[in-house]
Amino acid sequence: EGSEGKIDLIITFDEGGISGHTNHNAVYQGVCRIMERKMLDVEVLTLNTVHLVRKYLGIIDVNFIWTDEW
């Protein structure tokens, strides 16, 4: 009761914004400002921008994920 519709997690882009896309970067900056001002009490996760080559490796990228992310 009372928790319906409550935001408790935000998943957003990192400052790289997936290939530097302006809108993605703006979302990241907006979330940062919300968190700096303590406007929400939520957990924030960011997607890690990867090099363009890794972006298109598909299943081969699993090798990089294991060493880079874990």
PQR file with spaces between the fields and no chain letter, atoms N, CA, C, O and H, PARSE charges and radii, in Angstrom:
ATOM       1  N    GLU     1       0.834   -1.182    0.000 -0.4000 1.5000
ATOM       2  CA   GLU     1       0.000    0.000    0.000 -0.0000 2.0000
ATOM       3  C    GLU     1       0.878    1.245    0.000  0.5500 1.7000
ATOM       4  O    GLU     1       1.840    1.323    0.764 -0.5500 1.4000
ATOM       5  N    GLY     2       0.563    2.198   -0.833 -0.4000 1.5000
ATOM       6  CA   GLY     2       1.296    3.447   -0.879 -0.0000 2.0000
ATOM       7  C    GLY     2       2.544    3.411   -1.744  0.5500 1.7000
ATOM       8  O    GLY     2       3.137    4.457   -2.007 -0.5500 1.4000
ATOM       9  H    GLY     2      -0.218    2.134   -1.454  0.4000 1.0000
ATOM      10  N    SER     3       2.957    2.232   -2.192 -0.4000 1.5000
ATOM      11  CA   SER     3       4.177    2.167   -2.998 -0.0000 2.0000
ATOM      12  C    SER     3       3.881    2.021   -4.487  0.5500 1.7000
ATOM      13  O    SER     3       4.809    1.984   -5.295 -0.5500 1.4000
ATOM      14  H    SER     3       2.475    1.382   -1.979  0.4000 1.0000
ATOM      15  N    GLU     4       2.620    1.938   -4.860 -0.4000 1.5000
ATOM      16  CA   GLU     4       2.276    1.798   -6.270 -0.0000 2.0000
ATOM      17  C    GLU     4       2.679    3.047   -7.041  0.5500 1.7000
ATOM      18  O    GLU     4       2.372    4.165   -6.627 -0.5500 1.4000
ATOM      19  H    GLU     4       1.867    1.968   -4.203  0.4000 1.0000
ATOM      20  N    GLY     5       3.360    2.855   -8.153 -0.4000 1.5000
ATOM      21  CA   GLY     5       3.777    3.975   -8.980 -0.0000 2.0000
ATOM      22  C    GLY     5       4.980    4.727   -8.447  0.5500 1.7000
ATOM      23  O    GLY     5       5.368    5.743   -9.024 -0.5500 1.4000
ATOM      24  H    GLY     5       3.609    1.947   -8.489  0.4000 1.0000
ATOM      25  N    LYS     6       5.579    4.260   -7.366 -0.4000 1.5000
ATOM      26  CA   LYS     6       6.746    4.932   -6.793 -0.0000 2.0000
ATOM      27  C    LYS     6       7.991    4.567   -7.605  0.5500 1.7000
ATOM      28  O    LYS     6       8.246    3.396   -7.884 -0.5500 1.4000
ATOM      29  H    LYS     6       5.264    3.435   -6.898  0.4000 1.0000
ATOM      30  N    ILE     7       8.744    5.574   -7.970 -0.4000 1.5000
ATOM      31  CA   ILE     7       9.993    5.353   -8.689 -0.0000 2.0000
ATOM      32  C    ILE     7      11.078    5.031   -7.674  0.5500 1.7000
ATOM      33  O    ILE     7      11.312    5.808   -6.748 -0.5500 1.4000
ATOM      34  H    ILE     7       8.537    6.525   -7.743  0.4000 1.0000
ATOM      35  N    ASP     8      11.740    3.893   -7.839 -0.4000 1.5000
ATOM      36  CA   ASP     8      12.831    3.560   -6.925 -0.0000 2.0000
ATOM      37  C    ASP     8      14.134    3.249   -7.662  0.5500 1.7000
ATOM      38  O    ASP     8      15.155    2.970   -7.034 -0.5500 1.4000
ATOM      39  H    ASP     8      11.549    3.262   -8.591  0.4000 1.0000
ATOM      40  N    LEU     9      14.094    3.298   -8.995 -0.4000 1.5000
ATOM      41  CA   LEU     9      15.290    3.018   -9.792 -0.0000 2.0000
ATOM      42  C    LEU     9      15.217    3.788  -11.107  0.5500 1.7000
ATOM      43  O    LEU     9      14.188    3.795  -11.784 -0.5500 1.4000
ATOM      44  H    LEU     9      13.264    3.525   -9.505  0.4000 1.0000
ATOM      45  N    ILE    10      16.334    4.439  -11.457 -0.4000 1.5000
ATOM      46  CA   ILE    10      16.458    5.105  -12.753 -0.0000 2.0000
ATOM      47  C    ILE    10      17.646    4.480  -13.465  0.5500 1.7000
ATOM      48  O    ILE    10      18.740    4.389  -12.907 -0.5500 1.4000
ATOM      49  H    ILE    10      17.170    4.434  -10.907  0.4000 1.0000
ATOM      50  N    ILE    11      17.423    4.048  -14.707 -0.4000 1.5000
ATOM      51  CA   ILE    11      18.507    3.541  -15.545 -0.0000 2.0000
ATOM      52  C    ILE    11      18.669    4.530  -16.690  0.5500 1.7000
ATOM      53  O    ILE    11      17.723    4.803  -17.429 -0.5500 1.4000
ATOM      54  H    ILE    11      16.535    4.121  -15.160  0.4000 1.0000
ATOM      55  N    THR    12      19.872    5.059  -16.826 -0.4000 1.5000
ATOM      56  CA   THR    12      20.099    6.088  -17.834 -0.0000 2.0000
ATOM      57  C    THR    12      21.453    5.882  -18.513  0.5500 1.7000
ATOM      58  O    THR    12      22.210    4.977  -18.160 -0.5500 1.4000
ATOM      59  H    THR    12      20.640    4.837  -16.226  0.4000 1.0000
ATOM      60  N    PHE    13      21.736    6.721  -19.472 -0.4000 1.5000
ATOM      61  CA   PHE    13      23.012    6.709  -20.164 -0.0000 2.0000
ATOM      62  C    PHE    13      24.085    7.281  -19.253  0.5500 1.7000
ATOM      63  O    PHE    13      23.773    7.957  -18.272 -0.5500 1.4000
ATOM      64  H    PHE    13      21.121    7.456  -19.758  0.4000 1.0000
ATOM      65  N    ASP    14      25.359    7.012  -19.574 -0.4000 1.5000
ATOM      66  CA   ASP    14      26.446    7.690  -18.870 -0.0000 2.0000
ATOM      67  C    ASP    14      26.741    9.000  -19.609  0.5500 1.7000
ATOM      68  O    ASP    14      26.042    9.347  -20.562 -0.5500 1.4000
ATOM      69  H    ASP    14      25.612    6.463  -20.371  0.4000 1.0000
ATOM      70  N    GLU    15      27.772    9.724  -19.173 -0.4000 1.5000
ATOM      71  CA   GLU    15      28.054   11.021  -19.792 -0.0000 2.0000
ATOM      72  C    GLU    15      28.452   10.902  -21.259  0.5500 1.7000
ATOM      73  O    GLU    15      28.394   11.889  -21.993 -0.5500 1.4000
ATOM      74  H    GLU    15      28.339    9.442  -18.399  0.4000 1.0000
ATOM      75  N    GLY    16      28.855    9.710  -21.697 -0.4000 1.5000
ATOM      76  CA   GLY    16      29.176    9.496  -23.111 -0.0000 2.0000
ATOM      77  C    GLY    16      27.945    9.463  -23.984  0.5500 1.7000
ATOM      78  O    GLY    16      28.024    9.771  -25.173 -0.5500 1.4000
ATOM      79  H    GLY    16      28.902    8.909  -21.101  0.4000 1.0000
ATOM      80  N    GLY    17      26.814    9.098  -23.426 -0.4000 1.5000
ATOM      81  CA   GLY    17      25.540    9.147  -24.116 -0.0000 2.0000
ATOM      82  C    GLY    17      25.425    8.307  -25.370  0.5500 1.7000
ATOM      83  O    GLY    17      24.786    8.743  -26.327 -0.5500 1.4000
ATOM      84  H    GLY    17      26.750    8.847  -22.460  0.4000 1.0000
ATOM      85  N    ILE    18      26.009    7.128  -25.410 -0.4000 1.5000
ATOM      86  CA   ILE    18      25.967    6.242  -26.575 -0.0000 2.0000
ATOM      87  C    ILE    18      26.364    7.014  -27.828  0.5500 1.7000
ATOM      88  O    ILE    18      25.524    7.631  -28.482 -0.5500 1.4000
ATOM      89  H    ILE    18      26.528    6.773  -24.632  0.4000 1.0000
ATOM      90  N    SER    19      27.598    6.974  -28.141 -0.4000 1.5000
ATOM      91  CA   SER    19      28.167    7.636  -29.320 -0.0000 2.0000
ATOM      92  C    SER    19      28.048    9.159  -29.251  0.5500 1.7000
ATOM      93  O    SER    19      28.045    9.824  -30.287 -0.5500 1.4000
ATOM      94  H    SER    19      28.281    6.472  -27.610  0.4000 1.0000
ATOM      95  N    GLY    20      27.953    9.710  -28.055 -0.4000 1.5000
ATOM      96  CA   GLY    20      27.923   11.161  -27.892 -0.0000 2.0000
ATOM      97  C    GLY    20      26.626   11.826  -28.302  0.5500 1.7000
ATOM      98  O    GLY    20      26.611   13.032  -28.548 -0.5500 1.4000
ATOM      99  H    GLY    20      27.956    9.169  -27.213  0.4000 1.0000
ATOM     100  N    HIS    21      25.544   11.084  -28.383 -0.4000 1.5000
ATOM     101  CA   HIS    21      24.263   11.655  -28.809 -0.0000 2.0000
ATOM     102  C    HIS    21      23.809   12.743  -27.824  0.5500 1.7000
ATOM     103  O    HIS    21      23.800   12.524  -26.613 -0.5500 1.4000
ATOM     104  H    HIS    21      25.556   10.104  -28.183  0.4000 1.0000
ATOM     105  N    THR    22      23.442   13.890  -28.340 -0.4000 1.5000
ATOM     106  CA   THR    22      23.083   15.048  -27.524 -0.0000 2.0000
ATOM     107  C    THR    22      21.936   14.764  -26.573  0.5500 1.7000
ATOM     108  O    THR    22      22.005   15.130  -25.399 -0.5500 1.4000
ATOM     109  H    THR    22      23.449   14.068  -29.324  0.4000 1.0000
ATOM     110  N    ASN    23      20.890   14.125  -27.052 -0.4000 1.5000
ATOM     111  CA   ASN    23      19.738   13.842  -26.195 -0.0000 2.0000
ATOM     112  C    ASN    23      20.102   12.884  -25.071  0.5500 1.7000
ATOM     113  O    ASN    23      19.629   13.042  -23.946 -0.5500 1.4000
ATOM     114  H    ASN    23      20.834   13.828  -28.006  0.4000 1.0000
ATOM     115  N    HIS    24      20.931   11.897  -25.362 -0.4000 1.5000
ATOM     116  CA   HIS    24      21.344   10.948  -24.337 -0.0000 2.0000
ATOM     117  C    HIS    24      22.154   11.655  -23.260  0.5500 1.7000
ATOM     118  O    HIS    24      21.971   11.398  -22.070 -0.5500 1.4000
ATOM     119  H    HIS    24      21.315   11.768  -26.276  0.4000 1.0000
ATOM     120  N    ASN    25      23.034   12.530  -23.669 -0.4000 1.5000
ATOM     121  CA   ASN    25      23.836   13.291  -22.717 -0.0000 2.0000
ATOM     122  C    ASN    25      22.950   14.189  -21.862  0.5500 1.7000
ATOM     123  O    ASN    25      23.196   14.344  -20.666 -0.5500 1.4000
ATOM     124  H    ASN    25      23.183   12.739  -24.635  0.4000 1.0000
ATOM     125  N    ALA    26      21.925   14.782  -22.464 -0.4000 1.5000
ATOM     126  CA   ALA    26      21.009   15.656  -21.727 -0.0000 2.0000
ATOM     127  C    ALA    26      20.246   14.874  -20.653  0.5500 1.7000
ATOM     128  O    ALA    26      20.012   15.392  -19.561 -0.5500 1.4000
ATOM     129  H    ALA    26      21.725   14.656  -23.436  0.4000 1.0000
ATOM     130  N    VAL    27      19.860   13.636  -20.956 -0.4000 1.5000
ATOM     131  CA   VAL    27      19.173   12.799  -19.968 -0.0000 2.0000
ATOM     132  C    VAL    27      20.098   12.541  -18.783  0.5500 1.7000
ATOM     133  O    VAL    27      19.684   12.659  -17.629 -0.5500 1.4000
ATOM     134  H    VAL    27      20.050   13.215  -21.843  0.4000 1.0000
ATOM     135  N    TYR    28      21.343   12.190  -19.068 -0.4000 1.5000
ATOM     136  CA   TYR    28      22.324   11.946  -18.006 -0.0000 2.0000
ATOM     137  C    TYR    28      22.504   13.200  -17.142  0.5500 1.7000
ATOM     138  O    TYR    28      22.481   13.120  -15.914 -0.5500 1.4000
ATOM     139  H    TYR    28      21.679   12.094  -20.004  0.4000 1.0000
ATOM     140  N    GLN    29      22.683   14.351  -17.786 -0.4000 1.5000
ATOM     141  CA   GLN    29      22.876   15.599  -17.043 -0.0000 2.0000
ATOM     142  C    GLN    29      21.656   15.940  -16.187  0.5500 1.7000
ATOM     143  O    GLN    29      21.800   16.413  -15.060 -0.5500 1.4000
ATOM     144  H    GLN    29      22.701   14.416  -18.784  0.4000 1.0000
ATOM     145  N    GLY    30      20.466   15.704  -16.717 -0.4000 1.5000
ATOM     146  CA   GLY    30      19.242   15.956  -15.954 -0.0000 2.0000
ATOM     147  C    GLY    30      19.139   15.073  -14.725  0.5500 1.7000
ATOM     148  O    GLY    30      18.777   15.545  -13.647 -0.5500 1.4000
ATOM     149  H    GLY    30      20.349   15.320  -17.633  0.4000 1.0000
ATOM     150  N    VAL    31      19.455   13.799  -14.877 -0.4000 1.5000
ATOM     151  CA   VAL    31      19.422   12.872  -13.743 -0.0000 2.0000
ATOM     152  C    VAL    31      20.460   13.290  -12.704  0.5500 1.7000
ATOM     153  O    VAL    31      20.194   13.229  -11.504 -0.5500 1.4000
ATOM     154  H    VAL    31      19.749   13.416  -15.753  0.4000 1.0000
ATOM     155  N    CYS    32      21.634   13.711  -13.154 -0.4000 1.5000
ATOM     156  CA   CYS    32      22.671   14.180  -12.218 -0.0000 2.0000
ATOM     157  C    CYS    32      22.170   15.363  -11.399  0.5500 1.7000
ATOM     158  O    CYS    32      22.383   15.411  -10.187 -0.5500 1.4000
ATOM     159  H    CYS    32      21.851   13.760  -14.130  0.4000 1.0000
ATOM     160  N    ARG    33      21.514   16.303  -12.039 -0.4000 1.5000
ATOM     161  CA   ARG    33      21.001   17.481  -11.317 -0.0000 2.0000
ATOM     162  C    ARG    33      19.931   17.092  -10.309  0.5500 1.7000
ATOM     163  O    ARG    33      19.895   17.614   -9.195 -0.5500 1.4000
ATOM     164  H    ARG    33      21.341   16.264  -13.024  0.4000 1.0000
ATOM     165  N    ILE    34      19.064   16.177  -10.704 -0.4000 1.5000
ATOM     166  CA   ILE    34      18.019   15.709   -9.776 -0.0000 2.0000
ATOM     167  C    ILE    34      18.657   15.071   -8.551  0.5500 1.7000
ATOM     168  O    ILE    34      18.222   15.306   -7.424 -0.5500 1.4000
ATOM     169  H    ILE    34      19.093   15.752  -11.609  0.4000 1.0000
ATOM     170  N    MET    35      19.690   14.262   -8.773 -0.4000 1.5000
ATOM     171  CA   MET    35      20.348   13.581   -7.654 -0.0000 2.0000
ATOM     172  C    MET    35      21.149   14.563   -6.794  0.5500 1.7000
ATOM     173  O    MET    35      21.156   14.436   -5.570 -0.5500 1.4000
ATOM     174  H    MET    35      20.043   14.070   -9.688  0.4000 1.0000
ATOM     175  N    GLU    36      21.822   15.536   -7.412 -0.4000 1.5000
ATOM     176  CA   GLU    36      22.577   16.542   -6.653 -0.0000 2.0000
ATOM     177  C    GLU    36      21.660   17.351   -5.745  0.5500 1.7000
ATOM     178  O    GLU    36      22.034   17.697   -4.624 -0.5500 1.4000
ATOM     179  H    GLU    36      21.816   15.639   -8.407  0.4000 1.0000
ATOM     180  N    ARG    37      20.478   17.647   -6.225 -0.4000 1.5000
ATOM     181  CA   ARG    37      19.508   18.444   -5.455 -0.0000 2.0000
ATOM     182  C    ARG    37      18.658   17.592   -4.516  0.5500 1.7000
ATOM     183  O    ARG    37      17.792   18.105   -3.808 -0.5500 1.4000
ATOM     184  H    ARG    37      20.174   17.366   -7.135  0.4000 1.0000
ATOM     185  N    LYS    38      18.918   16.280   -4.521 -0.4000 1.5000
ATOM     186  CA   LYS    38      18.202   15.331   -3.662 -0.0000 2.0000
ATOM     187  C    LYS    38      16.678   15.431   -3.831  0.5500 1.7000
ATOM     188  O    LYS    38      15.919   15.382   -2.863 -0.5500 1.4000
ATOM     189  H    LYS    38      19.622   15.863   -5.096  0.4000 1.0000
ATOM     190  N    MET    39      16.264   15.571   -5.091 -0.4000 1.5000
ATOM     191  CA   MET    39      14.847   15.696   -5.400 -0.0000 2.0000
ATOM     192  C    MET    39      14.139   14.341   -5.355  0.5500 1.7000
ATOM     193  O    MET    39      12.926   14.285   -5.151 -0.5500 1.4000
ATOM     194  H    MET    39      16.881   15.611   -5.877  0.4000 1.0000
ATOM     195  N    LEU    40      14.879   13.257   -5.543 -0.4000 1.5000
ATOM     196  CA   LEU    40      14.325   11.911   -5.472 -0.0000 2.0000
ATOM     197  C    LEU    40      15.244   11.037   -4.636  0.5500 1.7000
ATOM     198  O    LEU    40      16.462   11.213   -4.637 -0.5500 1.4000
ATOM     199  H    LEU    40      15.865   13.303   -5.709  0.4000 1.0000
ATOM     200  N    ASP    41      14.647   10.098   -3.927 -0.4000 1.5000
ATOM     201  CA   ASP    41      15.421    9.111   -3.180 -0.0000 2.0000
ATOM     202  C    ASP    41      15.347    7.802   -3.962  0.5500 1.7000
ATOM     203  O    ASP    41      14.531    6.928   -3.671 -0.5500 1.4000
ATOM     204  H    ASP    41      13.658    9.954   -3.926  0.4000 1.0000
ATOM     205  N    VAL    42      16.223    7.691   -4.962 -0.4000 1.5000
ATOM     206  CA   VAL    42      16.195    6.527   -5.841 -0.0000 2.0000
ATOM     207  C    VAL    42      17.617    6.036   -6.084  0.5500 1.7000
ATOM     208  O    VAL    42      18.589    6.748   -5.828 -0.5500 1.4000
ATOM     209  H    VAL    42      16.886    8.401   -5.199  0.4000 1.0000
ATOM     210  N    GLU    43      17.719    4.811   -6.581 -0.4000 1.5000
ATOM     211  CA   GLU    43      18.993    4.268   -7.022 -0.0000 2.0000
ATOM     212  C    GLU    43      19.140    4.598   -8.504  0.5500 1.7000
ATOM     213  O    GLU    43      18.177    4.504   -9.265 -0.5500 1.4000
ATOM     214  H    GLU    43      16.930    4.233   -6.789  0.4000 1.0000
ATOM     215  N    VAL    44      20.349    4.983   -8.910 -0.4000 1.5000
ATOM     216  CA   VAL    44      20.601    5.314  -10.312 -0.0000 2.0000
ATOM     217  C    VAL    44      21.674    4.381  -10.863  0.5500 1.7000
ATOM     218  O    VAL    44      22.743    4.228  -10.271 -0.5500 1.4000
ATOM     219  H    VAL    44      21.132    5.059   -8.292  0.4000 1.0000
ATOM     220  N    LEU    45      21.380    3.769  -11.988 -0.4000 1.5000
ATOM     221  CA   LEU    45      22.340    2.939  -12.710 -0.0000 2.0000
ATOM     222  C    LEU    45      22.587    3.593  -14.066  0.5500 1.7000
ATOM     223  O    LEU    45      21.659    4.110  -14.688 -0.5500 1.4000
ATOM     224  H    LEU    45      20.512    3.894  -12.468  0.4000 1.0000
ATOM     225  N    THR    46      23.833    3.569  -14.520 -0.4000 1.5000
ATOM     226  CA   THR    46      24.127    4.132  -15.828 -0.0000 2.0000
ATOM     227  C    THR    46      24.669    3.049  -16.752  0.5500 1.7000
ATOM     228  O    THR    46      25.419    2.166  -16.335 -0.5500 1.4000
ATOM     229  H    THR    46      24.587    3.149  -14.015  0.4000 1.0000
ATOM     230  N    LEU    47      24.274    3.139  -18.010 -0.4000 1.5000
ATOM     231  CA   LEU    47      24.788    2.240  -19.031 -0.0000 2.0000
ATOM     232  C    LEU    47      26.163    2.732  -19.433  0.5500 1.7000
ATOM     233  O    LEU    47      26.346    3.927  -19.665 -0.5500 1.4000
ATOM     234  H    LEU    47      23.665    3.856  -18.350  0.4000 1.0000
ATOM     235  N    ASN    48      27.114    1.854  -19.518 -0.4000 1.5000
ATOM     236  CA   ASN    48      28.466    2.239  -19.903 -0.0000 2.0000
ATOM     237  C    ASN    48      28.586    2.361  -21.418  0.5500 1.7000
ATOM     238  O    ASN    48      28.280    1.423  -22.154 -0.5500 1.4000
ATOM     239  H    ASN    48      26.965    0.884  -19.329  0.4000 1.0000
ATOM     240  N    THR    49      29.032    3.517  -21.870 -0.4000 1.5000
ATOM     241  CA   THR    49      29.295    3.713  -23.289 -0.0000 2.0000
ATOM     242  C    THR    49      30.544    2.916  -23.654  0.5500 1.7000
ATOM     243  O    THR    49      31.562    2.995  -22.965 -0.5500 1.4000
ATOM     244  H    THR    49      29.281    4.279  -21.272  0.4000 1.0000
ATOM     245  N    VAL    50      30.464    2.163  -24.717 -0.4000 1.5000
ATOM     246  CA   VAL    50      31.601    1.365  -25.162 -0.0000 2.0000
ATOM     247  C    VAL    50      32.105    1.899  -26.496  0.5500 1.7000
ATOM     248  O    VAL    50      31.400    2.622  -27.200 -0.5500 1.4000
ATOM     249  H    VAL    50      29.638    2.099  -25.277  0.4000 1.0000
ATOM     250  N    HIS    51      33.315    1.537  -26.824 -0.4000 1.5000
ATOM     251  CA   HIS    51      33.916    1.941  -28.093 -0.0000 2.0000
ATOM     252  C    HIS    51      33.054    1.440  -29.246  0.5500 1.7000
ATOM     253  O    HIS    51      32.425    0.386  -29.148 -0.5500 1.4000
ATOM     254  H    HIS    51      33.888    0.950  -26.253  0.4000 1.0000
ATOM     255  N    LEU    52      33.029    2.192  -30.325 -0.4000 1.5000
ATOM     256  CA   LEU    52      32.200    1.876  -31.488 -0.0000 2.0000
ATOM     257  C    LEU    52      32.438    0.458  -32.009  0.5500 1.7000
ATOM     258  O    LEU    52      31.491   -0.213  -32.418 -0.5500 1.4000
ATOM     259  H    LEU    52      33.540    3.048  -30.405  0.4000 1.0000
ATOM     260  N    VAL    53      33.678    0.000  -31.998 -0.4000 1.5000
ATOM     261  CA   VAL    53      33.983   -1.349  -32.473 -0.0000 2.0000
ATOM     262  C    VAL    53      33.283   -2.388  -31.600  0.5500 1.7000
ATOM     263  O    VAL    53      32.688   -3.332  -32.119 -0.5500 1.4000
ATOM     264  H    VAL    53      34.447    0.546  -31.665  0.4000 1.0000
ATOM     265  N    ARG    54      33.348   -2.222  -30.290 -0.4000 1.5000
ATOM     266  CA   ARG    54      32.689   -3.165  -29.384 -0.0000 2.0000
ATOM     267  C    ARG    54      31.176   -3.172  -29.578  0.5500 1.7000
ATOM     268  O    ARG    54      30.522   -4.201  -29.409 -0.5500 1.4000
ATOM     269  H    ARG    54      33.831   -1.455  -29.869  0.4000 1.0000
ATOM     270  N    LYS    55      30.643   -2.041  -29.926 -0.4000 1.5000
ATOM     271  CA   LYS    55      29.201   -1.912  -30.112 -0.0000 2.0000
ATOM     272  C    LYS    55      28.679   -2.881  -31.168  0.5500 1.7000
ATOM     273  O    LYS    55      27.549   -3.358  -31.069 -0.5500 1.4000
ATOM     274  H    LYS    55      31.174   -1.204  -30.063  0.4000 1.0000
ATOM     275  N    TYR    56      29.496   -3.172  -32.176 -0.4000 1.5000
ATOM     276  CA   TYR    56      29.051   -4.007  -33.289 -0.0000 2.0000
ATOM     277  C    TYR    56      29.663   -5.412  -33.298  0.5500 1.7000
ATOM     278  O    TYR    56      29.550   -6.127  -34.293 -0.5500 1.4000
ATOM     279  H    TYR    56      30.414   -2.785  -32.257  0.4000 1.0000
ATOM     280  N    LEU    57      30.299   -5.806  -32.214 -0.4000 1.5000
ATOM     281  CA   LEU    57      30.888   -7.141  -32.151 -0.0000 2.0000
ATOM     282  C    LEU    57      29.877   -8.249  -31.864  0.5500 1.7000
ATOM     283  O    LEU    57      30.150   -9.419  -32.130 -0.5500 1.4000
ATOM     284  H    LEU    57      30.390   -5.226  -31.405  0.4000 1.0000
ATOM     285  N    GLY    58      28.731   -7.896  -31.330 -0.4000 1.5000
ATOM     286  CA   GLY    58      27.719   -8.892  -31.021 -0.0000 2.0000
ATOM     287  C    GLY    58      28.173   -9.835  -29.922  0.5500 1.7000
ATOM     288  O    GLY    58      28.704   -9.388  -28.905 -0.5500 1.4000
ATOM     289  H    GLY    58      28.509   -6.945  -31.113  0.4000 1.0000
ATOM     290  N    ILE    59      27.972  -11.127  -30.110 -0.4000 1.5000
ATOM     291  CA   ILE    59      28.268  -12.137  -29.102 -0.0000 2.0000
ATOM     292  C    ILE    59      29.758  -12.188  -28.753  0.5500 1.7000
ATOM     293  O    ILE    59      30.119  -12.603  -27.652 -0.5500 1.4000
ATOM     294  H    ILE    59      27.541  -11.490  -30.936  0.4000 1.0000
ATOM     295  N    ILE    60      30.606  -11.778  -29.659 -0.4000 1.5000
ATOM     296  CA   ILE    60      32.049  -11.761  -29.399 -0.0000 2.0000
ATOM     297  C    ILE    60      32.380  -10.810  -28.246  0.5500 1.7000
ATOM     298  O    ILE    60      33.374  -11.004  -27.546 -0.5500 1.4000
ATOM     299  H    ILE    60      30.313  -11.440  -30.553  0.4000 1.0000
ATOM     300  N    ASP    61      31.553   -9.789  -28.050 -0.4000 1.5000
ATOM     301  CA   ASP    61      31.788   -8.797  -26.996 -0.0000 2.0000
ATOM     302  C    ASP    61      31.694   -9.394  -25.593  0.5500 1.7000
ATOM     303  O    ASP    61      32.148   -8.772  -24.632 -0.5500 1.4000
ATOM     304  H    ASP    61      30.746   -9.631  -28.619  0.4000 1.0000
ATOM     305  N    VAL    62      31.127  -10.559  -25.462 -0.4000 1.5000
ATOM     306  CA   VAL    62      31.025  -11.212  -24.149 -0.0000 2.0000
ATOM     307  C    VAL    62      32.400  -11.322  -23.502  0.5500 1.7000
ATOM     308  O    VAL    62      32.527  -11.166  -22.288 -0.5500 1.4000
ATOM     309  H    VAL    62      30.759  -11.064  -26.243  0.4000 1.0000
ATOM     310  N    ASN    63      33.420  -11.587  -24.295 -0.4000 1.5000
ATOM     311  CA   ASN    63      34.786  -11.673  -23.763 -0.0000 2.0000
ATOM     312  C    ASN    63      35.221  -10.371  -23.099  0.5500 1.7000
ATOM     313  O    ASN    63      35.900  -10.399  -22.072 -0.5500 1.4000
ATOM     314  H    ASN    63      33.316  -11.714  -25.281  0.4000 1.0000
ATOM     315  N    PHE    64      34.843   -9.244  -23.665 -0.4000 1.5000
ATOM     316  CA   PHE    64      35.200   -7.947  -23.092 -0.0000 2.0000
ATOM     317  C    PHE    64      34.347   -7.633  -21.863  0.5500 1.7000
ATOM     318  O    PHE    64      34.837   -7.044  -20.900 -0.5500 1.4000
ATOM     319  H    PHE    64      34.291   -9.221  -24.499  0.4000 1.0000
ATOM     320  N    ILE    65      33.095   -8.018  -21.895 -0.4000 1.5000
ATOM     321  CA   ILE    65      32.199   -7.751  -20.763 -0.0000 2.0000
ATOM     322  C    ILE    65      32.725   -8.430  -19.512  0.5500 1.7000
ATOM     323  O    ILE    65      32.765   -7.816  -18.446 -0.5500 1.4000
ATOM     324  H    ILE    65      32.697   -8.496  -22.678  0.4000 1.0000
ATOM     325  N    TRP    66      33.126   -9.675  -19.624 -0.4000 1.5000
ATOM     326  CA   TRP    66      33.588  -10.408  -18.440 -0.0000 2.0000
ATOM     327  C    TRP    66      34.790   -9.750  -17.802  0.5500 1.7000
ATOM     328  O    TRP    66      34.892   -9.713  -16.576 -0.5500 1.4000
ATOM     329  H    TRP    66      33.093  -10.174  -20.490  0.4000 1.0000
ATOM     330  N    THR    67      35.703   -9.231  -18.604 -0.4000 1.5000
ATOM     331  CA   THR    67      36.895   -8.613  -18.018 -0.0000 2.0000
ATOM     332  C    THR    67      36.664   -7.156  -17.654  0.5500 1.7000
ATOM     333  O    THR    67      37.265   -6.653  -16.704 -0.5500 1.4000
ATOM     334  H    THR    67      35.621   -9.261  -19.600  0.4000 1.0000
ATOM     335  N    ASP    68      35.818   -6.488  -18.383 -0.4000 1.5000
ATOM     336  CA   ASP    68      35.616   -5.047  -18.207 -0.0000 2.0000
ATOM     337  C    ASP    68      34.561   -4.718  -17.154  0.5500 1.7000
ATOM     338  O    ASP    68      34.730   -3.770  -16.387 -0.5500 1.4000
ATOM     339  H    ASP    68      35.330   -6.897  -19.154  0.4000 1.0000
ATOM     340  N    GLU    69      33.499   -5.474  -17.111 -0.4000 1.5000
ATOM     341  CA   GLU    69      32.348   -5.118  -16.285 -0.0000 2.0000
ATOM     342  C    GLU    69      32.265   -5.863  -14.963  0.5500 1.7000
ATOM     343  O    GLU    69      31.757   -5.324  -13.979 -0.5500 1.4000
ATOM     344  H    GLU    69      33.362   -6.244  -17.734  0.4000 1.0000
ATOM     345  N    TRP    70      32.751   -7.077  -14.929 -0.4000 1.5000
ATOM     346  CA   TRP    70      32.578   -7.885  -13.715 -0.0000 2.0000
ATOM     347  C    TRP    70      33.789   -7.719  -12.865  0.5500 1.7000
ATOM     348  O    TRP    70      33.872   -8.307  -11.787 -0.5500 1.4000
ATOM     349  H    TRP    70      33.164   -7.514  -15.728  0.4000 1.0000
